[in-house]
Amino acid sequence: MGIDDGGVRTAIRSAIDAGHEEAVHVVAYHNGQKVLDVWDGLADPASGRKADADTLYNVYSVTKAVAATALHIQAERGHVDYDAPIADYWPEFAANGKASATVRHALTHRAGVPLMPEGVTPEAMCDWDYMTGAIAAMEPLAPPGEKTLYQSMTFGWIVGEIVRRSDPKGRDFRQFVLDEINAPLGLRDLWIGIPDAVEDRIATMSNRNENDPPPPAATLYARSMPAAVDLIPPVFERADVRRAAIAGVGGIFNARDEARFWAMLAGGGELDGVRLLSADRVAGFSNIRDNGDEPDPVMFGIPIPISIGGYWLGGHRVSSPRAIWHPGAGGSLGWADPDQNLAVAVCHNRMFNARDPKDDPILPISKAVVAALDLEWKS
């Protein structure tokens, strides 16, 4: 008997009709099988272009989950030791007091370098060598390992450069993901730097928070995501930004392929007979990082529940306290629930950062997915 997806369709349509969303695509895997694949809305309201099965979406920080997984693949192969200094692989990173920063510190946002380089521009952000060089030269805001300082954007360059430097083949980060994640899992549209041929399939973004007052420029939050390169449509719809390998926030994914990625993690590192990570390694990702409830100064003192694997862990937006997941600016998210072998990707193009769960237009959609599969919402 097939899954009744009517509740999911109703939840999506309700969000669109209320003006909270424009296009939404939700895909779920259960026990390694795709069981839900639902979309609705307009990929480009101005032209009337409808969303379809092949629409691509900016997912922002959901990209961090792919970057973390790339690093775990290197650890799986013995090319990286989590407890080794980053400088063992990337000697320049030791500069200005960062010699003690470990790979695990980078994964868990404790390397001490959450801020973007002073004066960064979109053009500079598209230059991998410039960004990694500038980040390597920084002084840490705190001694590495001392406290959580959420690496809003820098995460991708730090983790991605460790992957690049530790790769025996010397591939750039974009190519590593294409070869070692996309190809084995059969992912056609999980892009960290798009090719020209897919541009016309990307959904146009809008930002419901665009008229909110900006955070004070002196705050760590604002300095971690400076206005010139903020996670907003005018920056991330630029042609050069779309094509750059921005490994922490630049992903442009199709929901079907994103869900397959999470399904691999929900299945303990394996999907369709392809194993990327050991079951024991993936099981460890559902353990909270030390100091998991520590206030994060970058995020205005809000604790960020980071797992030891670098993913977010549990919380009200996902189906289980042990689910590993990642949100993206504006509300996109994906998660892997190991207890129910459930993987879900929610992609959309109407950005909105909810300040209260009752205002989150994605949450009813996510809960409708779990209900449609007759599974438990344990969070």
C-alpha positions in Angstrom: 0.0 0.0 0.0 1.4 3.4 -0.9 1.9 6.3 1.5 -1.0 8.8 1.7 0.8 12.1 1.1 -2.4 14.2 1.3 -1.5 15.7 4.7 1.9 16.8 3.4 0.4 18.3 0.3 -2.1 20.2 2.5 0.6 21.5 4.8 2.6 22.8 1.9 -0.4 24.4 0.2 -1.5 26.0 3.4 1.9 27.6 3.9 1.9 28.9 0.3 -1.7 30.2 0.5 -0.8 32.0 3.7 2.1 33.8 1.9 4.7 32.1 4.1 6.2 30.1 1.2 6.4 30.3 -2.6 7.7 26.9 -3.6 8.4 23.9 -1.4 9.8 20.4 -2.2 9.8 17.7 0.5 11.4 14.3 0.0 11.6 11.5 2.6 13.4 8.2 2.8 12.4 5.4 5.2 14.5 2.3 5.7 16.5 3.3 2.7 13.5 3.7 0.3 12.1 6.9 -1.1 8.6 7.1 0.3 7.5 10.8 -0.1 8.3 13.2 -3.0 6.0 16.2 -2.9 6.4 19.7 -4.3 4.1 22.7 -5.0 4.3 26.4 -5.7 6.2 28.8 -7.9 9.9 28.6 -8.4 9.8 32.1 -9.9 6.7 34.1 -8.9 7.7 37.0 -11.2 7.6 34.9 -14.4 5.1 32.3 -13.1 7.6 29.4 -13.5 6.3 26.5 -11.5 8.4 24.4 -9.2 8.9 20.8 -10.5 10.8 17.7 -9.6 14.1 19.1 -10.9 14.0 22.5 -9.3 17.1 23.5 -7.4 17.2 25.5 -4.2 19.7 27.5 -2.2 20.1 25.6 1.1 22.7 27.8 2.8 24.1 26.1 6.0 22.6 22.7 5.2 25.8 22.6 3.1 27.8 22.3 6.3 26.5 18.8 6.7 28.0 17.8 3.3 31.3 19.4 4.3 31.4 17.6 7.6 30.6 14.3 5.8 33.5 14.9 3.4 35.8 15.2 6.3 34.5 12.1 7.9 35.2 10.2 4.7 38.8 11.3 5.0 38.9 10.1 8.6 37.3 6.8 7.5 40.2 6.3 5.1 42.8 7.1 7.6 43.8 10.4 6.0 42.7 12.5 8.9 42.8 12.1 12.7 40.1 14.1 14.5 42.4 14.8 17.4 45.4 16.0 15.3 46.2 19.7 15.0 44.7 21.2 11.9 48.3 22.4 11.2 49.4 18.8 10.6 47.5 19.0 7.3 47.5 22.8 6.8 50.6 24.2 8.3 49.7 27.9 7.7 46.7 27.5 10.0 49.0 27.5 13.0 49.7 31.2 12.6 48.9 33.7 15.4 48.0 31.3 18.2 46.1 28.5 16.4 48.7 25.7 16.5 46.6 23.8 19.1 43.4 23.9 17.1 42.4 20.3 16.2 40.3 18.9 13.4 37.6 18.1 16.0 37.6 21.8 17.1 37.0 22.8 13.5 34.1 20.3 13.2 32.5 21.4 16.5 32.9 25.2 16.1 35.6 25.6 18.7 38.6 26.5 16.5 38.3 30.2 17.6 37.9 31.7 14.1 34.2 32.4 13.5 34.7 35.8 11.8 35.0 36.6 8.1 38.1 38.5 7.0 37.9 42.2 7.3 36.7 43.9 4.1 35.5 40.7 2.5 33.6 41.1 -0.7 31.5 38.7 -2.8 34.4 38.5 -5.3 36.9 37.6 -2.5 34.5 35.1 -1.1 34.5 33.3 -4.4 38.3 32.9 -4.3 39.1 29.8 -2.3 42.8 30.5 -2.0 42.2 34.0 -0.8 39.7 32.9 1.8 41.7 30.0 3.2 44.8 32.2 3.3 43.0 35.0 5.1 41.4 32.6 7.6 44.7 30.9 8.3 46.3 34.3 9.1 43.7 35.2 11.7 44.2 35.5 15.4 41.6 33.3 17.3 39.0 35.1 19.4 39.6 32.6 22.1 42.2 29.9 22.6 41.1 26.9 20.4 38.9 24.5 22.3 38.1 27.0 25.0 34.6 27.9 23.9 32.0 27.5 21.2 32.2 30.3 18.6 29.8 29.3 15.8 31.7 29.4 12.4 28.7 30.8 10.5 30.6 31.0 7.2 34.2 30.1 8.0 33.3 26.5 8.8 33.3 25.6 5.1 36.7 26.9 4.3 38.3 25.4 7.4 36.8 22.0 7.0 37.0 22.1 3.2 40.7 23.0 3.3 41.5 20.1 5.7 39.8 17.8 3.2 41.7 19.3 0.3 45.1 19.2 2.0 44.6 15.6 3.3 43.4 14.3 -0.1 46.2 12.1 -1.7 44.8 13.1 -5.1 44.9 16.9 -4.3 41.4 17.6 -5.6 39.7 20.9 -4.9 36.8 20.6 -2.4 34.1 20.8 -5.1 35.6 18.0 -7.0 36.1 15.9 -3.9 32.4 16.1 -3.1 31.4 15.2 -6.7 33.7 12.2 -6.7 33.3 10.9 -3.2 29.7 11.7 -2.3 27.7 12.5 -5.4 29.0 9.8 -7.7 28.8 6.8 -5.3 25.2 7.8 -4.2 24.1 8.7 -7.7 23.4 12.4 -6.8 22.9 14.5 -9.9 22.0 17.8 -8.3 23.9 18.3 -5.1 26.1 21.3 -6.1 28.7 23.3 -4.2 29.4 25.5 -7.2 27.0 25.0 -10.0 27.8 24.3 -13.7 26.3 26.8 -16.2 23.8 24.1 -17.5 21.7 24.0 -14.3 21.3 27.8 -13.7 17.8 27.9 -15.3 16.5 25.3 -12.8 17.3 27.3 -9.6 14.4 28.7 -7.8 14.3 32.5 -7.3 14.6 33.4 -3.6 12.7 36.0 -1.6 13.4 37.1 2.0 10.5 37.7 4.3 13.0 39.2 6.9 14.5 41.7 4.4 12.9 44.8 6.2 14.1 43.7 9.7 16.7 46.0 11.2 20.2 44.6 10.7 22.2 43.4 13.8 24.7 46.0 15.0 27.8 45.8 12.9 30.1 45.4 15.9 28.4 42.2 17.1 30.1 38.9 16.6 27.0 37.7 14.7 27.3 40.5 12.1 31.1 40.1 11.8 30.6 36.4 11.2 28.2 37.2 8.3 29.1 40.7 7.2 26.6 42.7 5.2 28.6 42.6 2.0 28.4 38.8 1.9 25.3 38.2 4.0 23.1 35.1 3.4 20.5 36.9 1.3 19.3 36.7 -2.3 21.2 39.8 -3.7 24.5 38.1 -2.7 23.7 34.4 -3.2 21.9 34.9 -6.6 25.0 36.4 -8.1 26.4 34.3 -11.0 29.9 34.2 -9.5 28.7 33.2 -6.0 26.5 30.4 -7.5 29.5 29.0 -9.3 32.0 29.2 -6.4 32.8 26.5 -3.9 31.5 28.1 -0.8 31.5 25.0 1.3 29.7 26.2 4.4 26.8 28.1 3.0 26.8 27.9 -0.8 25.0 24.7 -1.6 22.4 24.6 -4.3 20.5 21.3 -4.0 17.6 19.4 -5.4 15.4 18.0 -2.6 15.6 14.4 -4.0 19.4 14.3 -3.9 19.6 16.0 -0.6 17.2 13.4 0.9 19.4 10.6 -0.5 22.4 12.2 1.2 20.6 12.2 4.6 19.3 8.7 3.9 22.9 7.4 3.7 23.4 8.9 7.2 20.1 7.6 8.6 21.1 4.1 7.3 24.3 4.2 9.3 26.6 5.3 6.4 25.1 3.1 3.7 22.5 3.4 1.0 21.5 1.0 -1.8 24.6 -1.2 -1.1 27.0 1.7 -1.2 28.8 2.4 2.1 30.6 5.8 2.6 31.1 5.6 6.4 31.2 2.8 8.9 28.1 2.2 11.1 30.1 2.7 14.3 31.3 6.1 13.1 27.9 7.3 12.1 26.4 6.0 15.4 28.8 8.3 17.2 27.4 11.3 15.4 24.3 11.2 17.7 26.5 12.0 20.7 26.5 15.6 21.9 29.8 17.5 21.8 31.3 18.4 25.1 29.8 21.7 26.4 26.8 21.1 24.2 24.6 23.5 26.2 27.2 26.3 26.3 26.0 29.7 25.3 27.5 30.8 22.0 28.6 34.4 21.9 28.3 34.6 18.1 24.7 33.5 18.2 23.7 36.0 20.9 24.3 33.6 23.7 22.0 30.9 22.4 23.4 27.3 22.8 23.9 25.5 19.5 23.5 21.7 20.0 26.4 20.4 17.9 27.1 16.7 17.8 30.7 15.4 17.9 30.4 14.9 14.2 29.7 18.6 13.4 26.0 18.2 12.7 23.3 19.7 14.8 21.7 17.3 17.2 18.0 17.0 18.2 15.7 19.9 18.9 12.1 20.9 18.1 12.6 21.0 14.3 13.4 17.3 13.8 11.8 14.0 14.7 14.1 12.7 17.4 16.6 14.0 20.1 19.1 11.7 18.4 18.5 13.0 14.9 21.5 14.7 13.2 20.5 17.6 11.0 21.4 21.0 9.8 19.3 24.1 9.2 20.0 26.7 6.6 19.4 30.5 6.7 15.8 31.2 6.0 14.4 27.9 7.1 15.6 25.1 4.9 16.7 21.9 6.6 17.5 18.2 6.3 17.8 15.5 8.9 18.7 11.9 9.5 16.8 10.1 12.3 18.9 6.9 13.1 16.3 5.4 15.5 13.6 5.4 12.8 15.9 5.2 9.8 14.2 8.3 8.5 15.7 11.0 6.3 13.9 14.2 5.2 14.9 17.1 3.1 12.9 20.3 2.9 13.8 22.8 0.3 12.1 26.2 -0.4 12.6 29.6 -1.8 10.8 32.0 0.6 13.3 32.7 3.3 12.0 33.4 6.9 13.9 33.1 10.2 11.2 32.2 12.7 11.7 33.6 16.2 9.2 31.3 17.7 8.3 27.7 16.7 4.6 28.7 16.2 5.8 31.1 13.4 7.9 28.5 11.6 6.1 27.6 8.3 8.3 24.5 7.8 7.6 22.8 11.1 3.9 21.8 10.2 5.2 20.4 6.9 7.9 18.3 8.7 5.4 17.0 11.2 3.0 16.1 8.4 5.8 14.0 6.8 6.3 12.0 10.0 2.6 11.6 10.5 2.1 10.4 6.9 4.7 7.7 7.5 3.0 6.7 10.8 6.2 7.4 12.7 6.8 9.2 16.0 7.7 12.8 16.5 9.8 12.4 19.6 11.3 15.9 20.0 
